[in-house]
Amino acid sequence: MRSIVPHIVLTTLFTIAIIGTVFSPLAFDGTTLTAVKVGSILSSLLTGFLLARLEPVKSFLQRRSVQLFLFGFNAVAAVGAYLLLTGSDQIGAVIGLGSVSLMAAVGLVRTRRARLEREVSA
């Protein structure tokens, strides 16, 4: 049986980083706000990446239905962000949502290609 401690630690750090990103404008301003936001975003990216490599999350993210949802939802949200936001918020949202959508599309193509190769070799 594997330890659940890494999941708890990474999930807690990821949640704290996301909360720091969203709610930092309520407590900080100026250069301090920028530093807190950049640190929170980098922390959430790192912990999210590490969390996605652990087994229960990894197999969940490899499912076709999850990849289709991530592709569709993030593509629509990226288009909405492009149309509704302005400035650096627009650029950051479109890049973030668009990259998730593209990576989900890459995952869909890879799983389809692997499935076709298995069918040909069988």
N, C-alpha and C positions, 0 to 999 in steps of 0.2 A: 504494500500500500504506500502510495506516495504522500509526501507531506503537503498539507494544505497551506502551510505558512507562506510560501512564495506567492500564492494566489491572493491571500489576505493582504500581505504587505503591498504588492503591486497594485491591487484594486484600490486600497486606501490612498496610496500615493497618487494614483491616476485621478481619483475623485477630488483630492485636495488641489491638484494642479488645475483641473477643470474649474473648480469653484474659484480659485485664485484668478483665473483668466476672466471669468464672467463678472465677478463681483469686485475686482480690484478698483474700478473707477469710483466706487462708493467710499473708499478709504484713502486713495492716493491721487496725486495729480502731478503734472509736469514730468520731469525726468524720472522720478521715483515710480510713477505709474508705468512708464515705458519699460523700466527695468523689471518691475513685477510682472507685467504682461509677457514680456519676452521670456523671462525665466519660467513662468507658468506654462507657456506654450511649449517650450523646449522640454520641460519636465513631462508634460502630458504626452508629447510625441515619443519620448524615450520609454516611459512606462507602458504606454499603449503598445509599442512595438514589442517590448519584452513580454507583455501579457498575452499578445496574440500568438507568441511562439509556444506557450504552454498548452498542453494537450487538450483539455476540454474546449477551450476557446478556438484552438487551431482547427479541430475537426468541425466545429460549428461553422467557422468562416469558410470552410471548403465545400459546404453544401451548396448545390446549385440554386436552390430557392433563396438562400441568404445572399448569394452573389447577385442574383437577378434583382432582388430588392435593393441592395446597396447600389447597384448600377443605376436603376431607374430613379430611385428616390434622390440620390445625390446629383444626378444629371438634371432633374427638374429643379432641385434646390439651387444648383449653380446658375441655371438660366434665370430663376427668380431673383437671386442675389445680384446678377448682372443688371437686371431691369430695375430693381427697387432700391439698391444701395448706391452710394456715391463715394468717391475718394478711396482712401486706403482700406476702408471696411469692405468696399466692393471688390477690390483686388485680392485681399486676403481670403474673403469668403469664396470667390470664384476659383482661386487656385486650390484652396483646401478641398472644397466639395468636388471640383473637377478631377483632382488627382485621385480621390477615393473612387469616383465613378470609373475612371480609366483603369485603375488597378483591379476593380471588380470585373471589368470587361476583359482584361488580360487573363484573370482567373477563369472566366467562362470559356475563353478560347483554349486555354491550356487543358482544362478538363475535357472539353469536347474533342480536342486533338488526341488526348490520351485514350479516350473511349473508342475513337475510330481506329487507332492503332491496335488496341486490344481486339476489336472485332475482326480486323484484317488478319491478325496473327492467329486467331482461333479457328 
